Amino acid sequence: MRVRWFLLLTVISAASLAGCQTDYADLPTFSAEHKLLQVVVEMPAGTNHEQRYHAQTHEFQPLQRAGSDQLIEFLPVPGNLGFVPGTKVSAAGRPQEADEPVPALVLAESQPAGSVLEVVPVALLLLDVNGTLQQLVVAVPARPAQRILPDVTDWATLNRRYPGVRQSLSLWFQHRGRPGETRIAGWKDEKAADQYIRRWLQ
């Protein structure tokens, strides 16, 4: 009898935990307390393992190619890759892809997948991937103690204080995929990044 009760309690506990999973896609775009932009981390800085958040399962799952987990065959990701919750970019022109949230890269020390960071956008990176324009928000933590680039809160300061960051990120995104797949179509400032985010608010 005790074994049956234990099994029943285990099943109920597991179901309760599953029901309490965070729906990261449904989080607000801006934090309630500070009204700051939020980013959900999918790939921590320093990893080569590609993974994405799946809103249907509420899980972070590895991307797969030909049945195997997909790896970046280059240097590890130079920041925390993730997305801006509460946004959805139209997949127009990409018929085989579903709408996805605005992608973002947070320049900070490695944060676990599922971390929700308050950030300040500093740039918008424009990528040409096989002829399709993709845009990515580059941001820094809003909290000064979390910043690895201490004085950077805008595009002008990033370029003036750390000109190598732009070059490094450009090289990484050009070489993270298959040869010739991606080229840098340009960079824009924090105002363009903010406008891009607001354009795709749900």
C-alpha distance (Angstrom), angle and dihedral (degrees) to the residues before:
residue distance angle dihedral
M1 . . .
R2 3.80 . .
V3 3.81 89.9 .
R4 3.82 90.9 53.6
W5 3.80 91.7 49.9
F6 3.79 90.6 48.0
L7 3.82 91.6 51.1
L8 3.79 91.2 47.1
L9 3.81 92.1 50.5
T10 3.81 90.2 47.8
V11 3.81 91.5 53.4
I12 3.82 91.6 47.1
S13 3.82 91.8 48.4
A14 3.80 92.1 49.6
A15 3.79 91.1 48.8
S16 3.80 90.9 48.9
L17 3.79 91.8 51.2
A18 3.80 91.4 48.2
G19 3.79 89.4 51.2
C20 3.81 91.1 50.7
Q21 3.80 96.0 53.3
T22 3.78 112.4 130.2
D23 3.79 115.0 -106.8
Y24 3.80 96.3 -143.7
A25 3.80 93.2 -178.0
D26 3.81 89.3 59.6
L27 3.81 95.8 52.3
P28 3.82 116.3 114.5
T29 3.79 117.2 -94.1
F30 3.80 90.9 -129.5
S31 3.82 125.3 40.9
A32 3.80 115.1 -104.8
E33 3.80 96.1 -133.6
H34 3.80 103.3 41.3
K35 3.83 101.5 18.8
L36 3.82 89.0 -129.5
L37 3.80 127.2 146.9
Q38 3.80 113.9 -94.5
V39 3.81 129.9 -146.9
V40 3.81 126.3 -167.4
V41 3.83 112.2 -144.5
E42 3.81 115.1 -130.9
M43 3.81 100.6 163.3
P44 3.81 117.0 31.1
A45 3.80 118.0 -137.0
G46 3.79 110.8 -90.8
T47 3.80 98.9 32.5
N48 3.81 129.3 116.8
H49 3.81 93.7 -165.7
E50 3.80 113.6 106.4
Q51 3.79 113.7 -140.7
R52 3.78 137.8 157.8
Y53 3.77 137.7 -164.3
H54 3.80 114.1 -109.0
A55 3.79 112.2 -151.9
Q56 3.81 92.5 -160.6
T57 3.82 94.3 59.5
H58 3.84 98.1 24.3
E59 3.81 87.9 -130.9
F60 3.78 137.9 121.7
Q61 3.79 105.2 -124.0
P62 3.82 132.8 -177.0
L63 3.79 117.0 -107.7
Q64 3.76 110.5 -118.0
R65 3.77 135.0 -151.1
A66 3.80 120.4 -172.5
G67 3.81 90.2 -11.6
S68 3.81 95.6 -54.1
D69 3.80 130.5 103.3
Q70 3.78 109.9 -96.4
L71 3.80 117.5 -117.1
I72 3.79 129.9 -168.5
E73 3.80 103.5 -118.2
F74 3.77 93.1 -152.0
L75 3.81 136.8 54.8
P76 3.83 117.1 -33.8
V77 3.79 119.0 -88.5
P78 3.85 108.2 -75.1
G79 3.80 95.0 -141.9
N80 3.78 141.5 9.2
L81 3.80 108.5 -65.6
G82 3.78 117.6 -153.7
F83 3.77 144.2 113.8
V84 3.79 143.7 -87.4
P85 3.83 108.4 -109.8
G86 3.77 119.5 -132.6
T87 3.82 92.8 34.1
K88 3.78 131.9 102.9
V89 3.81 125.2 -172.6
S90 3.78 114.5 -148.9
A91 3.80 113.6 -112.6
A92 3.80 91.6 -145.3
G93 3.78 107.7 148.4
R94 3.81 90.2 22.6
P95 3.82 101.0 81.7
Q96 3.80 96.7 175.0
E97 3.80 95.6 49.8
A98 3.79 130.6 79.2
D99 3.78 123.1 -132.3
E100 3.81 109.8 -81.9
P101 3.82 134.5 -168.0
V102 3.80 122.0 -97.9
P103 3.83 107.2 -78.7
A104 3.79 119.4 -129.8
L105 3.79 140.2 -173.8
V106 3.81 117.1 -152.1
L107 3.81 114.5 -157.2
A108 3.80 100.9 -141.1
E109 3.78 142.1 101.7
S110 3.79 115.3 -63.4
Q111 3.81 114.8 -67.1
P112 3.84 124.1 -168.9
A113 3.79 119.4 -103.6
G114 3.80 107.6 -90.3
S115 3.80 94.5 36.0
V116 3.79 112.4 138.0
L117 3.81 111.2 -147.6
E118 3.79 130.2 -168.0
V119 3.79 105.0 -135.4
V120 3.79 146.1 178.0
P121 3.84 115.7 -135.3
V122 3.82 113.0 -129.2
A123 3.82 103.4 170.8
L124 3.78 148.1 2.1
L125 3.82 116.9 -132.3
L126 3.80 116.9 -153.9
L127 3.81 115.5 -152.1
D128 3.79 128.8 -171.9
V129 3.81 104.6 -150.6
N130 3.80 110.7 -175.7
G131 3.79 90.2 -32.6
T132 3.83 95.8 -45.9
L133 3.79 119.4 112.7
Q134 3.81 113.3 -128.6
Q135 3.80 124.2 179.9
L136 3.79 127.8 -154.9
V137 3.80 128.7 -168.4
V138 3.81 114.3 -132.7
A139 3.80 112.5 -155.1
V140 3.80 144.2 168.6
P141 3.82 127.3 -144.4
A142 3.79 114.4 -84.3
R143 3.79 89.7 -139.8
P144 3.85 108.3 80.7
A145 3.83 92.5 -146.2
Q146 3.82 89.8 62.3
R147 3.82 95.9 52.0
I148 3.79 122.4 107.7
L149 3.83 89.7 -173.0
P150 3.83 97.0 53.6
D151 3.80 103.5 -163.5
V152 3.79 100.1 32.3
T153 3.79 117.1 115.4
D154 3.82 99.6 132.4
W155 3.81 143.3 33.9
A156 3.81 96.2 -103.2
T157 3.81 93.4 54.2
L158 3.81 92.3 45.2
N159 3.81 90.7 55.3
R160 3.79 94.9 42.3
R161 3.81 98.2 45.7
Y162 3.81 101.7 29.6
P163 3.85 109.9 21.6
G164 3.81 90.6 161.0
V165 3.82 92.3 65.5
R166 3.79 93.0 70.8
Q167 3.81 91.4 48.3
S168 3.80 93.1 46.5
L169 3.80 94.2 49.4
S170 3.80 91.7 46.0
L171 3.81 90.9 53.3
W172 3.79 93.1 46.4
F173 3.79 95.4 51.3
Q174 3.81 91.2 45.3
H175 3.80 92.0 54.1
R176 3.83 103.9 33.2
G177 3.81 92.8 89.4
R178 3.75 137.1 34.6
P179 3.82 117.2 -38.7
G180 3.81 112.2 -81.7
E181 3.80 92.9 5.7
T182 3.81 96.9 112.3
R183 3.77 134.1 37.2
I184 3.80 130.1 177.1
A185 3.81 108.8 -106.7
G186 3.81 93.9 -176.2
W187 3.78 149.2 -69.4
K188 3.81 130.3 -101.4
D189 3.79 133.6 -171.1
E190 3.80 133.1 -102.2
K191 3.82 92.5 -87.0
A192 3.80 90.4 59.2
A193 3.81 89.5 47.6
D194 3.81 91.3 52.2
Q195 3.82 91.7 47.7
Y196 3.80 90.9 49.4
I197 3.81 91.9 52.1
R198 3.80 93.4 47.5
R199 3.80 90.9 47.8
W200 3.80 90.4 63.2
L201 3.80 100.6 40.1
Q202 3.79 111.5 134.9
